[in-house]
Amino acid sequence: WVADPGPPTPISARVARGFMGPSGPCAFEVKVEDGQLGWSLLAGEGDPTDTIRKCLSLDIDISRLHDLASRTERFSWISEQKLGRYLRSPTLFEDAFKIMCTANTNWANTKKMVGLAVELYGTPVAGLRTFPAPADIIKVSEEELQARTRCGYRAEWFLALARRAEERPDIWQGNAWNGMGTEQFAEEVRSVPGIGPVCQSYLCRFYGRPREYTIDTWVKGRSKELWGIEKKEIQGFADDRYRGISRQ
């Protein structure tokens, strides 16, 4: 709603990435050709289907979103092209780590921190690297994380997150989050230092458990540019305009 671009132009694309499978490092490729989605395993063992479904949010039912969009001509293209899903990571741990990298910084620095973490602590596979596992992060001191990934005070958060992911690997590295209710999931992610209300809100939405929604600084600034709405007024404006939709 910040800057509606209209229907996207159909594209053909290929994306490959590494991930840690049950038996070790793996890599998959996802491709879109002529409007059709396909994928294949590039390295490692096992079937990557469940991981890819999770990354593309194909495990979340968004039929109500498509129903709402189809009722308005301006947004009907969302339902017609079956769009509207979040792009996620293979694990909740990775998504939470990346969310922490967005705190109080710009997108360029966020990408730099994530890229350095992968380059320095990820596992090589098929010319790619996996995202570092919690065990890889725990081996590193807070001082080294700060110096090598340029993450500053976030190093303490990363280590706390990695320790929690090792304590509950079923949730943070597996799929046990799928059996959690909205409040239980929200409490679990909020229990980790560095995950405040905004990060909690985003993770709840990414994982199909929307609660209250928050509006980040970039969106507030863009709203000021487009409509002249002051930052302190944007939450109320959005609440009135989109009341109820965030939960649907």
Salt bridges, closest charged atoms under 4 A:
ASP4 OD2 - ARG74 NE 3.04
GLU29 OE1 - ARG14 NH1 3.19
GLU33 OE2 - ARG14 NH2 2.86
ASP59 OD1 - ARG88 NH2 2.56
ASP67 OD2 - ARG71 NH2 2.40
GLU94 OE2 - ARG17 NH1 3.02
GLU94 OE2 - LYS98 NZ 2.57
ASP95 OD2 - LYS54 NZ 3.96
GLU144 OE2 - ARG148 NH1 3.46
GLU167 OE1 - ARG164 NH1 3.09
ASP170 OD2 - ARG168 NH2 2.76
GLU183 OE2 - ARG211 NE 3.15
GLU188 OE2 - ARG164 NE 2.82
GLU212 OE2 - ARG211 NH1 3.04
GLU225 OE1 - ARG222 NH1 3.03
GLU230 OE2 - LYS224 NZ 2.50
ASP240 OD1 - ARG243 NH2 2.77
